[in-house]
């Protein structure tokens, strides 16, 4: 009898294993139930592949927390040519932590902000030490120099925001909406800009999807009507289609309006990753005035208007990334940084043109930041000192170089409150 019970147990375990394997492989019951119990919120959103004839098709891969780096000894500042780099303090946030750090040119910590909650994305530092933060798909909030919460707004904020000289906040947000003309069944992610006052009060909302659909560039929208609900590799049901994937907003201050009406005060510079496009739109009517990128960009991030009226952008690519400077008046590429396959960030990246003509580049996924000269020489390099399990160097969302004199909250000692 004992051997019969043993055989029965072995058969039951074997059956459970076989059913579990089939459940995983074929995404059958109870896969969806288990995924619903343990899955992260909004993981059922399907991001539409960004494609360009200039590159191989970009595979639909999830956001990751970092990249394996066999070089664990490189931490903090590893190159510092003080004679050629632009001096200042460096603000950055690591994707997996609810914190932001301000470090000097040697990598020493000057100040830190921390709050319980999820991972921080975009952060903006005010001269008095206040910090504005996006916590992905959860909230937009502001803390003071001691990390005390000043205000918060709950919602599906993501990627980026811009603070105008007047203090208004243009924040990217999104919601899902059923639009039968795009898909008969699956809701579509509607990217929008929420214009809010300095204390977070909502002034107006601008739909970026409506902007594209009513423009002469509507043909760039991907055809998704044939996508079925069950499509994601992790087996979850496709409950949202992300067909624009806006990842940057900038508001022009009008200082370059003398060069072209494109740069009029209030106009918007936007990046739509799924369309491989950057564009300038009228800030009131949302008429698209200029668009560039299809066949030239792949899954780009962080276009920035610079002082000469050109636009700097991080072009992610498929196997190697590059940084381009484009003249929107001639549509010519006037400068590029493309060191090869050792420079690559698939899903993120940022750029900043510094006052001395150098460019600060965040190779986000690999957790590295480079300051390069116009000739492409690296004069400052920073490696995120934070590692996850398995030798994963954690992502840096964006690093921004700030002149010390712009941060009076640090005081004469160079350290903020509590330092």
C-alpha positions in Angstrom: 0.0 0.0 0.0 2.9 2.3 0.8 4.3 2.0 -2.7 0.9 2.7 -4.2 0.7 6.0 -2.2 4.2 6.9 -3.3 3.3 6.2 -6.9 0.1 8.3 -6.5 2.1 11.2 -5.1 4.7 11.0 -7.9 1.8 11.0 -10.5 0.2 14.0 -8.9 3.4 16.0 -8.7 4.2 15.0 -12.3 0.7 16.1 -13.4 1.1 19.4 -11.5 4.4 20.1 -13.1 3.1 19.2 -16.6 0.1 21.5 -16.1 2.3 24.3 -14.9 4.5 24.0 -17.9 1.5 24.0 -20.3 0.1 27.0 -18.4 3.3 29.0 -18.8 3.9 27.9 -22.4 0.4 28.3 -23.7 -0.9 31.0 -21.3 -3.9 28.9 -20.3 -5.8 28.8 -17.0 -4.8 29.8 -14.4 -2.1 31.9 -15.9 -4.2 35.1 -16.2 -5.5 34.7 -12.7 -2.0 34.3 -11.3 -0.7 37.2 -13.3 -3.5 39.4 -12.1 -2.6 38.6 -8.5 1.1 39.3 -8.8 1.4 41.5 -11.9 2.4 45.2 -11.6 -0.2 47.8 -12.3 -0.4 48.9 -16.0 1.8 46.0 -17.2 -1.1 45.2 -19.5 -0.3 48.2 -21.7 1.1 47.2 -25.1 3.8 49.6 -26.4 3.7 49.7 -30.2 7.1 49.0 -31.8 8.9 52.1 -33.1 10.1 51.3 -36.6 12.3 53.1 -39.1 13.5 51.9 -42.6 17.0 53.2 -41.5 17.2 50.6 -38.7 16.2 47.0 -38.0 12.7 46.7 -36.4 12.9 47.4 -32.7 11.7 44.5 -30.6 9.0 45.1 -28.0 11.1 44.8 -24.8 10.0 45.9 -21.3 11.7 48.7 -19.4 14.6 47.3 -17.3 16.2 48.5 -14.1 19.7 48.3 -15.4 22.3 46.5 -17.5 24.8 43.9 -16.5 28.3 45.5 -16.2 31.3 43.2 -15.5 33.3 46.3 -14.4 32.2 46.6 -10.8 35.2 48.8 -10.0 34.0 51.8 -12.0 31.8 53.8 -9.6 31.2 57.5 -9.4 33.4 59.9 -11.4 36.0 57.9 -13.4 37.2 60.7 -15.8 37.5 64.3 -14.8 39.4 66.7 -17.1 38.9 69.8 -15.0 40.4 72.1 -17.6 37.9 71.1 -20.3 34.8 70.1 -18.4 32.1 72.5 -17.4 32.0 73.0 -13.6 28.8 72.6 -11.6 26.8 70.1 -9.6 25.1 67.1 -11.1 21.5 66.1 -10.3 20.2 62.6 -11.1 17.7 60.0 -10.0 18.2 56.2 -10.1 15.2 54.4 -11.6 14.6 51.9 -8.7 14.9 54.3 -5.8 12.6 57.0 -4.5 15.4 59.5 -4.2 17.5 62.1 -6.1 21.1 63.0 -5.5 23.2 66.1 -6.1 26.9 65.3 -6.5 29.9 67.5 -7.3 32.4 67.1 -10.1 34.3 64.6 -8.0 31.2 62.5 -7.3 30.9 63.5 -3.7 27.4 63.7 -2.4 26.3 67.3 -1.8 22.6 66.8 -1.1 19.9 64.1 -1.3 16.1 64.0 -1.4 14.2 60.9 -0.3 10.6 59.9 0.1 8.9 56.5 0.6 7.0 55.2 -2.4 7.9 54.2 -6.0 10.8 54.9 -8.3 11.4 58.5 -9.4 11.7 59.5 -13.0 12.1 63.2 -14.0 13.2 65.6 -11.2 13.5 69.4 -11.3 15.5 71.3 -8.8 14.5 74.9 -7.8 17.0 77.3 -6.4 15.5 77.2 -2.9 16.0 73.4 -2.7 12.5 72.4 -3.6 12.3 69.4 -5.9 9.5 68.5 -8.4 9.2 64.8 -9.1 7.4 62.4 -11.4 6.7 58.9 -9.9 5.7 56.9 -12.9 1.9 56.3 -13.3 1.3 57.3 -9.7 1.8 60.9 -9.0 3.4 64.3 -9.5 4.7 65.9 -6.3 6.9 68.5 -4.8 9.2 68.3 -1.7 11.3 70.9 0.0 15.1 70.7 0.7 14.4 68.5 3.7 12.3 66.1 1.6 9.1 67.3 3.4 6.1 66.8 1.1 4.6 70.2 0.0 1.9 68.9 -2.4 1.0 66.0 -4.6 -1.3 65.2 -7.5 -2.3 61.6 -8.1 -2.5 60.3 -11.7 -0.8 58.5 -14.5 2.1 61.0 -14.9 5.1 59.7 -16.7 8.5 60.4 -18.3 8.8 64.2 -18.3 7.6 67.6 -17.4 8.7 71.2 -18.0 8.6 74.1 -15.6 8.3 77.6 -17.3 9.9 80.8 -16.0 6.4 81.8 -14.7 6.3 78.6 -12.6 3.7 76.7 -14.6 4.2 73.0 -15.0 3.6 71.1 -18.3 3.4 67.5 -17.2 3.0 64.4 -19.4 0.2 62.2 -18.3 -2.1 59.5 -19.9 -5.3 57.7 -19.6 -7.0 54.8 -21.5 -9.9 55.5 -23.8 -11.9 53.3 -26.2 -11.7 54.8 -29.7 -13.5 52.5 -32.2 -11.9 54.2 -35.2 -8.5 53.1 -33.9 -9.4 49.7 -32.4 -12.9 48.2 -32.1 -12.3 46.6 -28.7 -9.0 47.5 -27.0 -8.7 51.0 -25.3 -6.0 53.3 -26.6 -3.5 55.2 -24.4 -4.2 58.9 -24.8 -1.1 60.9 -24.0 -1.8 64.4 -22.8 -0.2 67.4 -21.3 -1.6 68.6 -18.0 -0.8 72.3 -17.5 -0.7 73.0 -13.8 0.2 76.0 -11.6 3.1 76.2 -9.2 1.1 74.5 -6.5 -0.2 71.7 -8.7 -3.7 73.2 -9.5 -4.9 72.0 -13.0 -5.4 74.8 -15.6 -6.0 72.8 -18.8 -5.4 69.5 -20.5 -4.0 69.1 -24.0 -4.6 65.8 -25.9 -1.5 64.8 -27.9 -3.4 62.0 -29.7 -6.0 64.5 -30.9 -3.2 66.7 -32.0 -1.7 64.0 -34.3 -5.1 62.6 -35.5 -6.3 66.0 -36.9 -2.9 66.9 -38.4 -1.4 66.2 -41.8 0.8 63.7 -40.1 -2.0 61.4 -39.1 -0.7 58.8 -41.6 2.2 58.2 -39.2 -0.1 56.6 -36.7 0.4 52.8 -36.6 -2.4 50.5 -37.8 -3.4 48.5 -34.8 -7.0 47.5 -35.5 -5.9 43.8 -36.1 -4.2 43.4 -32.8 -5.9 40.8 -30.6 -6.2 41.0 -26.8 -3.8 38.2 -26.0 -0.5 39.4 -27.4 2.0 40.2 -24.6 4.9 37.8 -24.1 4.2 37.6 -20.4 0.8 36.2 -21.1 -1.2 39.1 -19.8 -4.2 40.4 -21.8 -3.6 43.4 -23.9 -5.9 45.9 -22.3 -4.3 49.1 -23.6 -2.5 50.1 -26.9 0.3 52.7 -26.5 0.5 54.1 -30.0 2.3 57.5 -29.4 4.4 56.9 -26.3 5.2 60.6 -25.7 8.4 61.0 -23.7 9.4 64.6 -23.7 7.8 68.1 -23.5 9.5 71.5 -23.6 7.9 74.9 -23.6 9.7 77.7 -25.5 10.3 80.9 -23.6 10.4 83.1 -26.7 14.1 84.0 -26.4 14.8 82.6 -29.9 11.6 83.9 -31.6 13.7 86.3 -33.6 15.3 83.4 -35.5 11.9 81.9 -36.5 8.2 81.9 -35.6 8.7 78.2 -34.8 10.4 79.3 -31.5 7.5 81.6 -30.4 6.9 81.9 -26.7 4.6 79.0 -25.6 5.3 76.7 -28.5 6.0 73.1 -27.5 8.8 70.7 -28.4 7.6 67.1 -28.2 8.9 63.6 -28.7 6.7 60.7 -29.8 8.7 57.5 -29.6 6.3 55.2 -31.4 6.3 57.5 -34.4 10.1 58.0 -34.4 9.3 61.7 -34.5 10.1 65.0 -32.8 7.9 68.0 -33.4 7.1 71.6 -32.7 3.5 72.5 -32.0 1.6 75.7 -31.4 1.1 75.9 -27.6 -2.5 77.0 -27.9 -4.0 75.3 -31.0 -1.7 72.3 -31.0 -1.2 72.7 -34.7 1.9 70.8 -35.7 4.3 73.4 -37.2 7.3 71.2 -37.8 8.0 67.4 -37.6 11.2 65.5 -38.2 12.5 62.0 -37.5 10.7 59.2 -39.5 13.4 57.3 -41.4 16.0 59.2 -39.4 15.3 58.5 -35.7 14.5 55.3 -33.9 12.8 55.4 -30.4 14.4 58.8 -29.6 14.4 60.6 -26.3 14.9 64.1 -24.8 15.0 66.6 -27.7 16.2 70.0 -26.5 16.2 73.4 -28.1 19.7 74.9 -27.7 20.9 78.5 -28.0 21.7 78.5 -31.7 18.1 77.4 -32.6 19.1 73.8 -33.2 17.6 70.8 -31.5 19.7 68.2 -29.7 18.3 64.7 -29.4 19.3 61.3 -28.0 18.6 58.8 -30.9 18.4 55.4 -29.2 18.7 53.1 -32.3 18.6 49.3 -32.2 22.2 48.2 -31.7 24.0 51.6 -31.1 22.8 55.0 -30.0 23.9 58.4 -31.1 23.3 62.1 -30.3 22.2 64.4 -33.1 22.0 68.1 -33.5 19.4 69.2 -36.1 18.7 72.6 -37.6 14.9 72.6 -37.9 15.0 75.5 -40.4 17.0 73.4 -42.9 16.3 69.9 -41.5 20.1 69.2 -41.7 22.1 67.3 -39.1 24.8 69.7 -38.1 26.6 67.6 -35.4 26.6 64.0 -34.2 28.2 61.9 -31.5 28.2 58.2 -32.5 31.1 56.3 -31.0 29.8 52.9 -32.0 28.1 49.8 -30.4 29.7 50.4 -27.0 27.4 53.4 -26.7 23.9 52.1 -26.4 20.7 52.8 -24.4 17.7 51.0 -25.8 14.9 52.6 -23.8 16.1 55.9 -22.3 18.7 58.6 -22.7 19.1 62.4 -22.3 21.2 65.3 -23.5 22.2 68.7 -22.3 24.3 71.3 -24.2 26.5 73.0 -21.6 27.5 76.7 -21.7 31.1 75.9 -22.8 29.9 74.0 -25.9 30.3 70.5 -24.4 27.4 68.1 -24.3 26.4 66.1 -21.2 24.9 62.7 -22.3 23.1 60.2 -20.1 23.5 56.7 -21.4 20.6 55.8 -19.2 20.2 52.0 -19.4 23.9 51.3 -18.8 24.0 53.8 -15.9 26.8 56.0 -17.4 27.0 59.7 -18.1 29.6 61.3 -20.5 30.6 64.9 -21.0 32.0 65.2 -24.5 33.6 68.1 -26.4 32.4 69.2 -29.9 35.1 66.9 -31.2 33.7 63.9 -29.3 36.4 63.7 -26.7 35.2 62.5 -23.3 36.3 64.9 -20.6 34.1 63.7 -17.7 32.5 60.4 -17.1 30.3 59.1 -14.3 29.2 55.6 -13.5 26.2 55.0 -11.3 27.6 53.6 -8.0 24.4 51.7 -7.3 24.1 48.1 -8.4 21.3 45.6 -8.2 21.4 41.8 -8.0 23.5 39.9 -10.5 25.9 42.7 -11.3 23.2 45.0 -12.7 24.4 48.6 -12.8 21.2 50.6 -12.2 19.6 53.0 -14.6 20.1 56.8 -14.4 17.0 58.4 -15.8 18.6 61.8 -16.5 21.6 63.8 -15.2 21.5 67.6 -15.3 24.5 69.8 -14.7 23.6 72.9 -12.7 25.9 75.8 -11.9 26.5 76.0 -8.1 25.5 79.7 -8.1 22.0 78.8 -9.3 21.4 76.9 -6.0 21.5 79.4 -3.2 19.8 76.9 -0.8 23.1 75.2 -0.4 24.5 78.2 1.5 28.1 79.4 1.8 29.2 76.0 3.0 28.0 74.3 -0.1 25.7 72.0 1.7 21.9 72.1 2.0 19.8 71.9 5.2 20.8 69.1 7.5 24.2 68.7 5.8 
